Amino acid sequence: MTLINQRLALIGLGTLSLLLIPYVAMFFSTEVNWKTADFLVAGSLLLVLGLLIELVLRYVNTSKSRVFWIAAVVIVFALIWAQLAVGLL
């Protein structure tokens, strides 16, 4: 398995692992009440985040630029997540 395929597999497994947190929490608490659509949206956002970071790592050459673009991607992700969660804006 090449390095690129390994990183893509880690992105997929990381997404699934993070989605297991609310899934397991639903069994222990009534405060976590996710529907199928919630899992699909969260999974899509996490997968896109991972793939965008992968693209930055692949195509941006300098370390300074990588840090800038990864930070920009993470900030946009956090804003979208907060907007969907509580209607921040």
HUQUIVEN-V801138 format. One record per residue. N is the residue number from 1. RES is the residue in three letters. SS is DSSP state (h for helix, s for strand, l for the rest). PSI is psi as a letter, one per 40 degrees, with the letter a starting at -180 (* if undefined). Layout:
# HUQUIVEN-V801138
n: <N | N>
res: <RES | RES>
ss: <SS | SS>
psi: <PSI | PSI>
This chain:
# HUQUIVEN-V801138
n: <1 | 2 | 3 | 4 | 5 | 6 | 7 | 8 | 9 | 10 | 11 | 12 | 13 | 14 | 15 | 16 | 17 | 18 | 19 | 20 | 21 | 22 | 23 | 24 | 25 | 26 | 27 | 28 | 29 | 30 | 31 | 32 | 33 | 34 | 35 | 36 | 37 | 38 | 39 | 40 | 41 | 42 | 43 | 44 | 45 | 46 | 47 | 48 | 49 | 50 | 51 | 52 | 53 | 54 | 55 | 56 | 57 | 58 | 59 | 60 | 61 | 62 | 63 | 64 | 65 | 66 | 67 | 68 | 69 | 70 | 71 | 72 | 73 | 74 | 75 | 76 | 77 | 78 | 79 | 80 | 81 | 82 | 83 | 84 | 85 | 86 | 87 | 88 | 89>
res: <MET | THR | LEU | ILE | ASN | GLN | ARG | LEU | ALA | LEU | ILE | GLY | LEU | GLY | THR | LEU | SER | LEU | LEU | LEU | ILE | PRO | TYR | VAL | ALA | MET | PHE | PHE | SER | THR | GLU | VAL | ASN | TRP | LYS | THR | ALA | ASP | PHE | LEU | VAL | ALA | GLY | SER | LEU | LEU | LEU | VAL | LEU | GLY | LEU | LEU | ILE | GLU | LEU | VAL | LEU | ARG | TYR | VAL | ASN | THR | SER | LYS | SER | ARG | VAL | PHE | TRP | ILE | ALA | ALA | VAL | VAL | ILE | VAL | PHE | ALA | LEU | ILE | TRP | ALA | GLN | LEU | ALA | VAL | GLY | LEU | LEU>
ss: <l | l | h | h | h | h | h | h | h | h | h | h | h | h | h | h | h | h | h | h | h | h | h | h | h | h | h | h | l | l | l | l | l | l | l | h | h | h | h | h | h | h | h | h | h | h | h | h | h | h | h | h | h | h | h | h | h | h | h | l | l | l | h | h | h | h | h | h | h | h | h | h | h | h | h | h | h | h | h | h | h | h | h | h | h | h | l | l | l>
psi: <h | i | d | d | d | d | d | d | d | d | d | d | d | d | d | d | d | d | e | d | d | d | d | d | d | d | d | e | i | e | d | h | g | i | i | d | d | d | d | d | d | d | d | d | d | d | d | d | d | d | d | d | d | d | d | d | d | d | e | h | d | i | d | d | d | d | d | d | d | d | d | d | d | d | d | d | d | d | d | d | d | d | d | d | d | e | f | d | *>
